[in-house]
Each structure stands twice: as structure tokens, then as C-alpha cells.
Amino acid sequence: MERIELVEEIVRRVTARLHELEGAEQAASSEGKPGLLILTQAHGTACHSVLESEAVRRKWRVNCALQREYNVELADYDAVLLGDLSCGALDRIASGAGDCAFTRLAVQAILAGKKVYILAEGVELYRYRESAPAVYYKMLQQKLDFLQASGAVLCTQTDVEQLLTEKQPAPKLQAPPAEAPSAKEKTLAKRVLTERDLIDAEKQGVACIRVGAGCIITALAKDLAAGRGITIIKGQD
């Protein structure tokens, strides 16, 4: 064997060995961690933010189904994050129709009792809130409500890392007496009601917040409202 060929062969073997050791090291560091599967139809900034989050990776073994061409075993994962949800996929998942790899894995995750998170920024329906006929929008909104009633958690990109890493929630305060006569109300015309909105309202002495029927209330906002005795009332848009 020529000297150059010999050197190339040595480099090839050393590189292969380094890759083996790197893979073993990654497997060892992930051992014992619960699995989080990011399930998307197309890559986006929201799902990549979670995929690359050091805080999430310290707690979870994170994989992207799309990067693996959906060749994943759902049994290997404890939670699923839906990074984007088109109107068509929403309809099929709510109907239990797994007619493609994306919807099939989503339906299986719900049926298997996995924790399913839905990124609000990836819900296509919300892009048409101002333009869609009210009755048509309401029909699709009911399907999203159905997924939440089935255990899925709708959350914003800001909230999802906190939910996944289980950071300490805001301390619970004693709720005011039900007969308090001067409970201050506030109406917020927002598409998404977050934990920060409730904290700001509480500083103003607000005990009751009214929002539109189509407003998204994040999981952290609901927890904070329950803990601090703040009433959230959905009305009509």
C-alpha cells in the first residue's frame, strides 16, 4: 500500500472511531432522561428554539421527527411537541385520521396518553381570525378545543420552555373573599392572554379579566389565575 493511501486509511479509521465514541458519549449523557419528540410538518424557528435549548436538553432527550423522516418509535418518547398545526392537520387529528406520518404520530401520541404540547404560534387557524367567516372559524376552533379537552396543552413559545423544564410557578396567594364588593374588572382585546398579562393586571388591582371568545389563554396564565383568585371570562368577539 502506498504511503498516501496508508495515511488516508489511518485517517478514515481514526475518524470513524471518533464518531463512534461521540455517539456513545451522547447516548450515555441522555440515559435516564425522558424523551421529547418535536413533531412538525416543516422546520421553523419555534421548534428549533426548543430543539436547541440547553435548559430543555438538560432535562429531556430531544429529537426532531422531521429530521428522521418520521422514522421514530413513539414508545421511546414521553412527550410530543407539535411545532406547527395546519388547518387540515387539525381537522384530521381531531377526527382520529392518521393519513400521513405527521398526523399518524400525533394521533398515536394522544391515544397513548403522551403529554402533547401545541405551539400557539404554529396554529394556522389563528392567521385567519380576522378574515374567516365566524361560523367556519368557530367550527375549527371547536376541533382545537377538543384536542385540549383530550389533554393537549396549548402554549406560546415563551411558555413552552418553562413548562418543559418545570420551573417553579409563581407563588400562590390567598384568593379574595367571594363577597368582596369592589372587585375590579378589565377587558383585554388580545389574541393570546399570557402569564405576564395577568401579573400586570394584578398590579392594577384587577380581579376579573374579560377577553374575546377567540382569545388563547396559555397554560401558565390559567395556573396563575387559579392560584391568585383572578377570574377570566370569555365573551363574544
Secondary structure, 3 states (H helix, E strand, C coil): CCHHHHHHHHHHHHHHHHHHHHHHHHHHHHCCCCEEEEECCCCCHHHHHHHCCHHHHHHCEEEECCCCCCCCCHHHCCEEEECCECHHHHHHHHCCCCCCHHHHHHHHHHHCCCEEEEEHHHEHHHHHCCCCCHHHHHHHHHHHHHHHHCCCEEECHHHHHHHHHCCCCCCCCCCCCCCCCCCEEEECCCCEECHHHHHHHHHCCEEEEEECCCCEECHHHHHHHHHHCCEEEECCC
